[in-house]
Amino acid sequence: MADNKIKKVVLAYSGGLDTSIIIPWLKENYDNCEVIAVSGDVGQGTELDGLEEKAIKTGASKLYIEDLNKEFVDEYIIPTVKAGAVYEGKYLLGTSFARPIIAKRLVEIAKAEGADAICHGCTGKGNDQVRFELAIKAYAPDMKIIAPWRTWEFKSREDEIEYAEKHNIPLKINRETNYSKDKNLWHLSHEGLDLENPANEPMYNKEGFLELGVSPEQAPDKAEYVTLTFEKGVPTKLNGEAIDSVELIKELNKIGGRNGVGITDIVENRLVGMKARGVYETPGGTILYAAHAKLEEICLDKDTLHYKQNVANAFAELVYDGKWYTPLREALSAFVDSTQEYVTGDVKLKLYKGNIIDAGVTSPYSLYDEEIATFDEDQVYDQNDSAGFINLFGLPIKVRAKKGLIK
């Protein structure tokens, strides 16, 4: 297995189970190569605490911790929200759009360090291997990629834990709490253990399972209102106060979390062909999506809104499949941006025990005309016009009927 040409490897490092054992494994299998660990900070919070000491102790020569939060929100999250992209109607793409930005930074550091290869700890069954490697190919097409899960001797997370214990590698998990989790500013995912059987109800009320909020049953009995202001599709204010985009997500996570909002249980179709069950916590993101969609209801004309819904599905699949750095994703983003020119206004939502209830929407560019829509008397709509419209609109049906073609 050893490749003597590989002297220096840049590792995508989280400090979790996989990447913790990869450092000594790389040194054992690649002739004691230098391992440079890189952690992209996209909002993992306390998961980054003590990471440098741990990386060095397990054999890394150094650790980069790169603050990517602002870029993550402005260049990846917000464009996806503006697109209204939701994978399979439920998944708000929390892991999906975090991988490309991390991989891009990996390449930048690998080039600066003169590394021979980039390594990641993604499994051969997952989507993340594709997302990382497509991004690496986009920015370093000739860079060698090492993916230990495809070649090493371990067959399960149990095997990994045993290896870690033999090599005195400290872990924050144990065999009983060994959910596979991914956390960032936008969401927290849970996979594995009892969740692998779709018949099992997730243990939402078990202490320590949910981390970003509480279950709807544990949420307050009183509703909480939240108002979001958008300018050209971009959220700019929370409850009337201007707020930085990163802080907005953090604050919405707190608000949504305490009200039991944004918990999703999905059996999704992975890119690699299998179905996988996961539970996602996305409290702030769920609020943001709901508010943006509500504003579009009054700001977008019918044709644009309906076509944009098709684009949203295509956008979601591109992001899910790791195709962020592609011409089509860029083209779809350009289309989305053009639709957001007049998506400006305020949206009020009521949060209550996991529910998001519309509580009012206003915009200076609203296409809703109360004088036209009213059931009361008006001076702008001649109801007699509808007869001719229906005759023309229904003409194809009438012709088929006269030909005896209606079954």
Buried (B, 14 or more C-beta within 10 A) or exposed (E): EEBEEBBBBBBBBBBBBBBBBBBBBBBBBBEEBBBBBBBBBBBBEEBBEEBBEBBBEBBBBEBBBBEBBEBBBBBBBBBBBBBBBBBEEEBBBBBBBBBBBBBBBBBBBBEEBEBBBBBBBBBEEBBBBBBBBBBBBBBBEEBBBBBBBEEBEBEEBEEBBBBBEEBEBEBEBEEEEBBBBBBBBBBBBBBBBEBEEEEEEBBBEEEEBBEBBBBBEBBEEEBBBBBBBBEEBBBBBBEEEEBEBBEBBBBBBEBBBBBBBBBBBBEBEBBEEEEBBBBBBBBBBBBBBBBBBBBBBBBBEEEBBEBBEEBBBBBBBBBBBBBBBBEEBEEBBEBBBEBBEBBBBBBBBBBBBBBBEBBEBEBEEBEEEEEEEEEEEBEEEEEEEEEEEEEEEEEEEEEEEEEEEEE
